Amino acid sequence: MLIEFFGHSDIGRKREFNEDNFLCLDFSGGNPGPPRPFYLFAVADGIGGHAGGEVASALAVQTLKERFEQLPGAGETGLDLEGALEGAFHQANRLIYRQGAEAERLTGMGTTLVAAAVTANMAVVANVGDSRLYLIRGDSLSQISQDHNWAAEQVRRKLLSEKEIIRSPFRNLVTRSLGYGPEIEVDSYQVPLLDGDWLLLCTDGLCGYLPGRAILRNFKKGESPENVCRRLIRAADKKGSLDNITAVVVRVREA
């Protein structure tokens, strides 16, 4: 399989600063050090205002990068991508929490984080917060990650109607984020991949303004990940996104 990818972040029309961060790394031989048979993708959406949010999301993706750079090469056995992802999430959480407690200007900072370690036939996914990972296969779109926000919690518990959730001022409140406390619960998933599959990692500046059918319309056979990514960001911007907009698009196809 051939893995192709492209990531981009746009400040959007309403924000003065960009608190999003993303990561696209080729460990199969495209980076210094021993080759490793996988790629690493991530998207983070900072919380806590310009100073805190920007720092938190940057710390999250940097911790991921450094953790995976320490993994053994392709010739080694026992490569545990799920364990490495969860370990990086916990390490980033402790780092963000500690810096937020030590620096007054960073008090209360945090970040969402969704990440995928992708091999030729599998995506190992982890997430905290409400940044999302979608699988696009043929004419269908599936959300793999689970949102950790107030609206999603109400839906899962069947406590409120959809109209009540939409009207609530708490609908966008994130209920789980890196940096919120000294420990964090991480959701993880394993997704088998087939020829022709796409992955989309994005912040709520995109998925909060584009419904699933609108996202799906932007994935067209034969197009490059860059064209799809840029078109998705433009579409969210035209829909009036009030947030930073970040997306990473990954395509899996036969070499």
C-alpha positions in Angstrom: 0.0 0.0 0.0 1.0 3.6 -0.6 0.2 6.2 2.0 -0.3 9.8 0.8 -1.1 12.7 3.0 -1.5 16.4 3.4 -2.2 18.7 6.4 -3.1 22.4 6.7 -4.2 24.8 9.3 -6.1 28.1 8.7 -6.6 30.8 11.3 -10.1 31.4 10.0 -11.9 34.7 9.7 -12.8 35.4 13.3 -9.8 34.5 15.4 -6.7 36.6 16.0 -4.5 33.7 16.8 -4.2 30.1 15.7 -4.4 27.7 18.6 -4.5 24.5 16.4 -1.6 22.3 15.6 -1.1 19.3 13.4 1.5 16.6 12.7 2.3 14.6 9.6 5.3 12.3 9.9 6.6 9.6 7.6 8.6 7.1 9.7 8.9 4.5 6.9 12.1 6.1 5.8 11.2 9.8 5.2 12.8 10.9 8.5 16.3 10.6 10.0 17.0 7.5 12.0 16.1 3.9 11.4 13.1 3.2 9.2 9.9 2.3 11.0 6.9 0.8 9.0 4.3 3.4 9.9 3.2 7.0 9.5 2.0 9.3 12.3 -0.8 11.9 12.0 -2.3 14.2 14.6 -4.5 17.2 15.1 -4.8 19.3 18.3 -7.1 22.2 19.2 -5.8 24.3 22.1 -8.0 25.5 25.0 -7.5 28.4 27.3 -6.9 31.5 25.2 -4.1 32.5 22.9 -1.2 32.0 25.3 -2.4 28.8 26.9 -4.1 27.1 24.0 -1.3 27.6 21.5 1.3 26.3 24.0 -0.8 23.2 25.0 -1.5 22.1 21.4 2.2 22.6 20.5 3.3 20.5 23.5 0.9 17.7 22.6 2.1 17.3 19.0 5.8 17.7 20.0 5.4 15.0 22.7 3.9 12.7 20.2 6.7 13.3 17.7 9.5 12.7 20.3 7.8 9.6 21.7 7.6 8.0 18.3 11.1 8.9 17.3 12.3 6.8 20.2 10.5 3.6 18.9 12.7 0.8 17.5 13.4 0.4 13.8 11.5 -1.7 11.3 13.8 -4.7 12.0 12.9 -4.8 15.7 10.1 -6.9 17.1 7.3 -6.0 19.5 6.4 -2.6 18.0 3.4 -1.5 20.1 1.8 1.4 18.3 -1.3 1.5 20.6 0.9 1.5 23.7 3.1 4.2 22.2 0.1 6.4 21.4 -1.5 6.0 24.8 1.9 6.6 26.5 2.4 9.8 24.5 -1.0 11.1 25.4 -0.4 10.5 29.1 3.1 12.1 28.9 1.7 15.1 27.1 -1.1 15.4 29.6 1.3 15.5 32.6 3.5 18.0 30.9 0.7 20.4 30.0 -0.9 20.1 33.4 2.4 20.8 35.2 3.2 23.8 33.0 -0.3 25.2 33.5 0.1 24.9 37.2 3.5 26.6 37.3 3.0 29.6 35.0 0.2 32.0 35.8 -0.3 33.1 32.2 -0.9 29.4 31.2 -3.4 28.6 34.0 -6.2 26.5 32.8 -4.6 25.6 29.4 -5.5 22.4 27.7 -5.9 20.8 24.3 -7.8 18.2 22.4 -5.8 15.6 20.6 -6.6 13.0 18.0 -3.8 10.9 16.5 -3.4 7.9 14.2 -0.4 5.6 13.6 -1.0 4.2 10.2 0.6 1.1 8.7 -0.1 -0.5 5.3 -3.3 -2.2 6.5 -4.2 -0.7 9.9 -4.8 2.6 11.6 -4.3 2.7 15.4 -6.2 5.7 16.7 -6.3 7.5 20.0 -8.3 10.6 21.0 -9.1 12.9 23.9 -11.5 15.8 23.4 -13.7 16.6 20.4 -11.3 16.8 17.5 -12.3 13.9 15.2 -11.0 11.1 12.9 -13.2 9.9 10.1 -12.9 6.9 7.8 -14.1 7.4 4.3 -14.7 4.2 2.4 -16.4 4.3 -1.0 -19.6 6.4 -0.6 -19.7 6.1 3.2 -18.2 8.2 6.0 -17.8 6.9 9.6 -16.7 8.8 12.7 -14.1 6.6 14.4 -13.2 8.8 17.4 -15.7 9.6 20.1 -16.4 13.3 21.0 -15.7 14.2 24.6 -17.9 17.3 24.9 -21.2 18.2 26.7 -23.4 17.8 23.6 -22.1 14.3 22.9 -22.5 13.3 26.5 -26.2 14.3 26.5 -26.8 12.3 23.3 -25.1 9.2 24.7 -27.0 9.3 27.9 -30.3 10.3 26.1 -30.9 13.1 28.6 -31.9 15.9 26.3 -33.5 16.2 22.9 -31.5 17.4 19.9 -33.3 20.8 19.9 -32.5 21.2 23.6 -28.8 20.4 23.0 -28.6 22.9 20.1 -30.1 25.7 22.2 -27.8 25.1 25.2 -24.9 27.5 25.8 -22.9 24.4 27.0 -23.2 22.5 23.7 -19.5 23.1 22.8 -18.1 22.6 26.3 -15.2 20.1 26.1 -15.5 17.5 28.9 -12.1 15.8 28.5 -8.9 17.4 27.4 -5.1 17.1 27.9 -4.0 19.3 30.8 -7.4 19.3 32.7 -6.0 17.1 35.5 -2.9 15.1 36.4 -4.4 11.9 34.9 -6.4 11.4 31.7 -8.5 8.6 30.1 -7.6 7.9 26.5 -9.9 6.2 24.0 -8.2 4.0 21.4 -9.3 2.1 18.4 -7.9 -0.2 15.7 -9.2 0.4 12.1 -8.4 -2.1 9.3 -7.6 -0.3 6.1 -8.4 -1.2 2.5 -7.2 0.0 -0.9 -9.0 3.3 -1.6 -9.7 4.3 2.0 -9.3 7.8 3.2 -8.7 9.2 6.7 -9.7 12.7 7.9 -8.4 14.2 11.1 -9.8 17.6 11.9 -10.7 20.1 14.6 -14.2 21.3 15.3 -13.5 24.4 13.3 -14.2 22.1 10.4 -16.5 19.3 11.6 -18.5 21.7 13.7 -19.7 23.5 10.5 -19.7 20.8 7.9 -22.2 17.9 8.4 -21.1 14.4 7.3 -22.7 14.5 3.9 -20.9 17.8 3.1 -17.6 16.4 4.2 -18.1 13.3 2.1 -18.8 15.3 -1.1 -15.3 16.7 -0.9 -13.6 13.3 -1.3 -13.4 12.6 -5.0 -11.7 9.6 -6.6 -8.3 10.3 -8.1 -7.8 13.6 -6.4 -4.7 14.3 -4.2 -5.0 14.7 -0.4 -3.8 18.3 -0.8 -6.7 19.2 -3.1 -9.2 17.5 -0.8 -7.8 19.1 2.4 -7.7 22.6 1.0 -11.3 22.3 -0.4 -12.6 21.1 3.0 -11.0 24.1 4.8 -12.5 26.5 2.2 -15.9 24.9 2.6 -15.8 25.3 6.4 -14.7 28.9 6.0 -17.6 29.6 3.6 -20.0 28.0 6.1 -19.0 30.7 8.6 -16.6 28.8 10.8 -15.9 31.0 13.9 -12.8 29.0 14.8 -9.4 28.0 13.6 -9.8 25.3 10.9 -7.3 22.4 10.7 -7.4 19.1 8.7 -5.1 16.2 7.8 -6.2 14.1 4.9 -4.7 10.6 4.3 -5.2 8.3 1.3 -4.4 4.6 1.2 -4.0 3.0 -2.2 -2.1 0.3 -4.0 1.4 1.3 -4.8 
